């Protein structure tokens, strides 16, 4: 790499991080409760059972958070299991996971991450390949296909009341229609809209692709995720103004404004069927 490119990459990781919010987690009796931590990191609560999705608390020189953390590790609630979509550092935070494993003994992940999760201290690691499923108390977790530069799981989590799709860092792919066929009555879809590209090659969905995915999946509500990371400039680029563009693209696909739920870090949303 040329010296000026290397310098640009290093400087891009040196900006001050936003200060985290000092707020606690509040449980809910909703059919689905969600609290967004940052980026694609979530706390989900279904049937009085809590899941942590891709917990990410530590920025690095290559990938940093551009929003404040909505929950800090000390305010993170206990959970029945951790769901990991794939092994990139903004979804697989080894330092955070090692701490979480001390009070949340179970993790669910793609097969290639099993050994790493066990080494971080998880007593029970469930490997799910695409279309495999596992139960976490009253919740069923089904791994579904995804398209990303590394092996990734999407997930559909279901209770007897609701079902939700978790898109991780996927690109749009034509087999997404298979997910819609398998789960024709999704209540919520959490879709990445960050539009990350590396050397011009798409790595995650941008706003337009995510709206197209929503049109295929036809959920009752859509929650954008995966748009609060940066780093790697000038080799890595992200979509500009992704939330506003996603709103407009969803409206063009026929979604009403009340079907779009945008969550700030630390903000919770409660869905009743």
GIQUI-V742429 format. One record per backbone hydrogen bond with DSSP energy under -0.5 kcal/mol. CO is the residue of the C=O (numbers start at 0). NH is the residue of the N-H. Records with the same first field share a line. If there is no record, write none. Layout:
CO = NH  NH
This chain:
1 = 4  5
2 = 6
3 = 7
4 = 8
5 = 9
6 = 10
7 = 11
8 = 12
9 = 12
10 = 13
20 = 22
30 = 46
31 = 270
32 = 44
33 = 268
34 = 36  42
35 = 265
36 = 69
37 = 40
38 = 225
40 = 36  37
41 = 52
42 = 34
43 = 50
44 = 32
45 = 48
48 = 45
49 = 79  80
50 = 43  52
51 = 53  82
52 = 41
54 = 92
56 = 58
62 = 59
63 = 229
68 = 20
71 = 74
72 = 75
74 = 24
80 = 51
81 = 83  107
82 = 53
84 = 152
87 = 90  91
91 = 93
92 = 96
93 = 97
94 = 98
95 = 99
96 = 100
98 = 101
99 = 102  103
104 = 123
105 = 81
106 = 125
107 = 83
108 = 127
109 = 112
110 = 113
112 = 116
113 = 117
114 = 118
115 = 119
116 = 121
117 = 120
123 = 106  125
124 = 126
125 = 108  127
128 = 131
131 = 142
133 = 140
135 = 138
138 = 135
139 = 141  157
140 = 133
141 = 155
142 = 130
143 = 153
146 = 170
153 = 143
154 = 165
155 = 141
156 = 163
157 = 139
161 = 158
162 = 186  187
163 = 156
164 = 166  189
165 = 154
166 = 169
169 = 204
172 = 175
173 = 176
174 = 177  178
175 = 179
176 = 180
177 = 181
178 = 182
182 = 185
185 = 219
186 = 220
187 = 164
188 = 190  222
189 = 166
190 = 224
192 = 206
193 = 238
195 = 202  203
196 = 198  236
197 = 200
199 = 201
200 = 197
204 = 194
205 = 209
206 = 210
207 = 211
208 = 212
209 = 213
210 = 214
211 = 215
212 = 216
213 = 217
220 = 188
221 = 260
222 = 190
224 = 192
225 = 193
227 = 65  66
229 = 63
231 = 234  235
234 = 198
236 = 196
238 = 241
240 = 244
241 = 245
242 = 246
243 = 247
244 = 248
245 = 249
246 = 250
247 = 251
248 = 252
249 = 254
250 = 253
255 = 258
256 = 259
258 = 221  260
259 = 261
260 = 223  262
263 = 266
266 = 35
268 = 33  270
270 = 30  31
